[in-house]
Amino acid sequence: MWDLLLVALSLLIALGWVVVLVVSRRNVSLVPSLGRSEGNEDRLTVSVIVPARNEAKVLPATLESLLAQRGLRKEVILVDDHSTDGTELIASLYLDRGVVYVRPPRTPEGWMGKSWACHFGYLNSRGEWLVFVDADSRMMDERLLGDAIGTAVAKGIDAFSLIPRLSTDRIASRVVLPTLLMLMYFFAPPSKSNDPSERLAFFFGAFIAVRRSAYEAVGGHASVRSELLDDKALGELLKASGKRTALIDASERFEAEFAGTFRDHLGGMMRLFTQYALDEAKRRGNPFQRLSRYLVGGLLFLGGPIALPLLAIATAQNPLVVGVSLTPLLALLASQALYLRWMGERVRYAPLAPLAHLVILLALIRVSASTLKGKAEVRWHGRTYVADLRGGTLKLG
């Protein structure tokens, strides 16, 4: 009976990873790619707002790529979100090239850091379009911004986001991102952003563009000031208000960074799961029940590929059972290798996939445990966020 259970679980998990790979890739393929625009975007003024917190190392590349954009009138507004790493010095090198440098007052009560920085950038802008770009993002050709705005104008889009190519310059990103993206695109199909009947608005914070009139109509970042995932909240608010939103694949022409170290990736995962727990607390009052189901699924599909072979070796009498118990591990390694290849990375990092599973599982376990005590703390970009998982509220630590 035990051998039969091992075989059944092994085949189920192996099949699960094949399904996740195929479905996630299909979901991404349904998102339209950014093409070339033949519009007259030079009639528009676009305000590019760059919130930056301790991004001095990557900021020059971002600003250079923005200043190189042609085909439209633009202003680049760098919002120094109380950095302590010399961001102001970097900004001073670009003032004579047109970059506007602003430093907002202390973050008010009830606001999250990035939302406040984006809002302050908006207050200092004058463009008909507002484009919020992360400080660690790079546009890889000089027509990207013009093509993006031109496409939106031609199609009557009010707000849109670009899917970037996520940077894999660091080993942690090569290990974690393939698994993370597979799961993310499986559970939250990005193509739903372009379906007016769907609530989901899959926005990437690395690049969000909004007509000024649409942004002001919904209250802008002030309306999502207390949200941990401001990009998701703003996209869903715009869509729910009847604005036409879109998600466009620009991964061949635009690059951004999700996180650097394994610790950063852990913080990013905790941020995602904590926001989910907050949403559940607002809707149902008790997020543990729903999160515990995800935890069970995570232990099975993320922990199973490693645990099942060990269990089979220790307990199984039939060598065939041991062989079958390896199929989940082989399936996840193959999925990781294929995704690395699609990302333009070397497949030699695929054997490190269990580390990615460990990071995701650890984040899920920590947030699930936090729901029992009713409070979670998340560290992200040098700030601590304290979530009340019973009341569904969030504040800066």
N, C-alpha and C positions, 0 to 999 in steps of 0.2 A: 504493500500500500504506500509506504514512504517513497519507494523508488518511482512509483507511478506519479505521485505528487510532484516529485522533483522534475520528472520528464515533462509533465503538463505545464508547470510553472516556467520551465526553461523555454519551451516552445512558444508559450504565450508572450513572454517578455521579448524573445527574439523577433517574433512577428510584430510586436508593438513598436520596436525600433525601426523596422522596415516601413511600417505605416507612417510613423512620425516623419521619417526622411522624405518619403514620397509626397505626402500631403503638404508638408511645410514648403517644399520646393514648388509644388503646384500652386499653392496659395500666393507665393511671391511672384510667380510667372503671370498671374492674372492682373498684376498692377502695371499700368501703362508706363513706358519709359519716357523720359524727357527727350523731346525732339528739338529741332531747330525752329525758331520763330521768325516769321517774316513781318512782324508787326512794327509799329513806329513807337517803340517804348521811350524814345528820346523826348517825347512830349510829357512823360511822367517824371515826377520826382520820387525816388525811392529812398526811404530812410532805413539804413542798415544799422541795427542796434546790436552791439556786442557786449553782453554782460561778462565781466571777467573777474574772477577771484583767484589770485595767486596762480596766474597762467603766464608769467613773464617769459618762460622758456619757449612756449609755443606761439605766443602772441605775434611776434614778427611775421611768421609765415602766414598766419591768418590775415593780418592787415595787408600784407603785400598782395595776397590773392584777391582781397576785396578791392583794393585800389586799382588793380589791373583790369577790373571788369569794365567793359565798354558797351556802347549801344544804348545807354540810358543815363539820365541824370541821377546822381546819387549823392547822399551824404552818409558818411560813416561816423557813427557815434559810439565811442568806447566808454562804457560805464564801469568804472573801477569800483567793484563791490567790496570795498574795505580791504584791499589786498595789503600784504605785508612783505612782498617778495620783490619789490622794485618795478611793479607794473607802471607806476607813474613815470619812472625814468624811461621805460620803453615807449610809453605814449608820447613823451616829449620829443622823441626823434621823428614823429610822424605829424606833428602839429602843422608844420609848414607845407605838408602835402594834403592838407584838408581834413585830417581826422579831428573830430570834436571830442575833447576829453572832459568827462564830467564825473564827479564823485558824490553820490547821494548822501544825505544825512543818515544818521543811525536808523537801522531798520525799525519801523514802528511796531508796536504791539499788535499781534494778530497777523502780521505779514511773514512770509517765508523769504529768505534772502534773495533768491533768483527772481522771484515775482516782483519784489520791490525794485530790484535793479532794472528789470525790463520796463516796469511802469515809469521809473524815473527817466529812462531813455526815451520813452514815448513822450513824456512831458517836454523834452528838449528837442523834439523832432518836428518836421514840417512836411514830410512827404505824403503823397496820396496813398502810397503803400508802405506798410511797416514790415520789415524783414528782421526777425530775431535769429541771430547766428551765434552759436557757441564759440568761445574763444579758442577752442582746440579743433576748429573745423577749417578745411582748406578747399577752395574751389580750384579744380584742376584744369579749367580752361577759362579764357576771358569772356566767353559769351554765355556762361551758365546763368548768371543772374538775369540777363536780358531775355534769354530764352524762357526761363521760368516765369517771369512776370508777363512776357508776351503771350505765352500759352494760356495763362490764367485770364488775361484780358480777352483774348480771342474766344475763350470758351465760357465766359461769364462766371468764372469761379470767384468766390469771395475770400476764401482762405484755403491754403494748401500747405503741405509739408513735403519735403524731399527725403526719400530713403537714401542715406549715405552708404558708402563703403566704410565699414568700421575698421579702423586701423588695427593692424596686427604687428606693429613694430616691436611689441614686447612679448616675451614668451607666455606670460599669463593670458594675454589676449588670444594667442594662437591655441591655447589649451581650452579656455572657457567659452569663447565666443561661438564656435561651431555648435556645441551642445545647447547653449543658451538660445541662439537664433533658431535652431530646429524646434525647440519647445515653444518659443515665443510665437513663431509663425504658425505653429500647429494649433495652439490654443486660442490665439487671437489673429485670425486671418486678416492680413492688412488690406486685402481687396475689399473688405466690408466698409472701409472708409469711403469708398466711391459709390456705395449703394445707399441712396437716400432713405430706404426703408429700414436700414440698420442703425442702431444707436451708436455703435462703435465708431470713433474717429481716431484712427491710429496715427498720431502725430509724433514726429521725432523732434525733440527739443533742439537738435543741432541746426535745424532750418525750418522756421515757421514764417510764412508770409501771409499777411492779412490786409485787406483794404482798410484804410483808416476809418471809413464810414461804418464798416461792419464791426471793427474792433471797438469803436466807441458805442455802437448800438447795444452791445452786450456787456459793456462796462470794462472791457479789457482785462488786464491782469489784476485789477482791483477786485473783480468778481471771483477770482480763483486764488486770492492772496494767501489763503490758509491751506492750500492743497500741497501735498508733498510732490506729486507728479503734476506740475503746473501745465506741462505741454499736453498731456492727456486730457486734463480738466478743461483747458481752453478750447481744444478741438471739439470735445463733446458739447460744450456750451454753445459754440458757434453753430454746430450742426443741429442741436436741439432747438435753436432759435429760428431755424429755417434758412440759415445761410448755406450757400452751396460750397461744400468742402471737398477736397480731393487729396489723394496721396499719389505721389509720382516717384517712380524709380529713377534716381540720378546716381546710382552707385558706380557708374563708369566715369563720372565727372565730378564727384564730390566726396570728400573723405572727412570723417569725424572720429573721435576717440570716445569709447564707452568708459573705459577705466584702464588703469595702468598695471598695478600690482595685483597679486591674488587678494590682498586685503581690500583693495579698492573694489574689486569685483564682488567680494563678499558684502561690502557696504552697498553696492548697487543692487544686489539681489535682495538684501534686507529692505532697502527702500521700496522695491517693487512689491514685496510680500506685505510690508507694513501698510502701504497704501491700499492693498486689497483688503487687509484686515479692517482698516478704517472704514472703507466702503461698506463692508459687511456689518460693522457695528452700527453705522447709520441706518442701514436697511432693516436689520434683524435684531440688533442689540447684543448678539453673542456670536463673534466671529470664530470661536474655537471649533464649533461643530463642523463648519465648512472647511476650515483650514486643516482639521484633523484628517479629513478625507484626502486632501491633497498630500498630507504627510504620509499617510498609508501608501498612496500611489507612488509617492517619491521614494519611499523606502523599498518598494517592490521593484520599480523600473529603474531607479538610479542606483540602489544598493544591490539589487538582485544579481546583475551580471558578474559581480565580484563574489558575493556571498554564496550563490548557488554552487559554483564549482568547488568551493572550499567545503561546503556541506556534503557534496557528493563524494569527494575524495575521502572525507572522514567517516561517512556512514553507508554509502552505497556498496552493495555486494557485486553488482553487475558492472563490468567495464563500459558497457554500452551506455548505461545511465550517466557515468562520468563524462563520456564523450558528448552526449546530448546536453549536459549541463553547461558545456562550454559555448553553446550556440548563442546565448544572449551576449556574452562578451565579444564573440566574433561579429555579431550583428552591430553592436554599438561601435566597435573599432572600424568596421567597414563604413558605417554611416558617418563617423567622424572624418575618416579619410576622404570620402567623397565630398563632404562639405568643405573641408580644407581646400580641396582642389577647386571647387567652385568659387572659393574666396581668393584664389590665386596664391595660396600658400602651399608649402611642401607637406606631403602626407606623413612625413617622418614624425610629426608631432601627434599623430593619431593615438599611439599607445599611451599617451598621457591623459586620455579622455577620463579615466577614473578620477583624476584630480578635479576636473570640472564638475563631475557628479558630487564629489565631496563638498565643494564650495556651495553648490546649489542646495544640497541636502542640509548643510550646516545652517545656512540662512533660513531655510524653511523650518528647521527644528527650533532655532532660536526665536523666530517670530511666533511659532505655534505655542512655545512655552510662555512667551510674553503675554499671550491672550489670556492665560490662566491667572496671571497676576494683574492683568488689566492695563499694563503699561509697557511700551517698547521704546528703546532709544536707538536711533540710527545716526551714524556718523557718515557724513557725505560732504566732500569738498571743504573739509576743515570746520564744519559746523555740526552741532549735535541737535537732532530733532527729537522731541519727546511726544509720543503719541498716547493719547488716552483711548485705549481699545474697548472701553465700555461706553464712554460718551461720544466716541467718534470725532474727537477734536485733536488738534496738533498745535504745538508751539515750539519756538526756538528755545534750546536749552541755555 
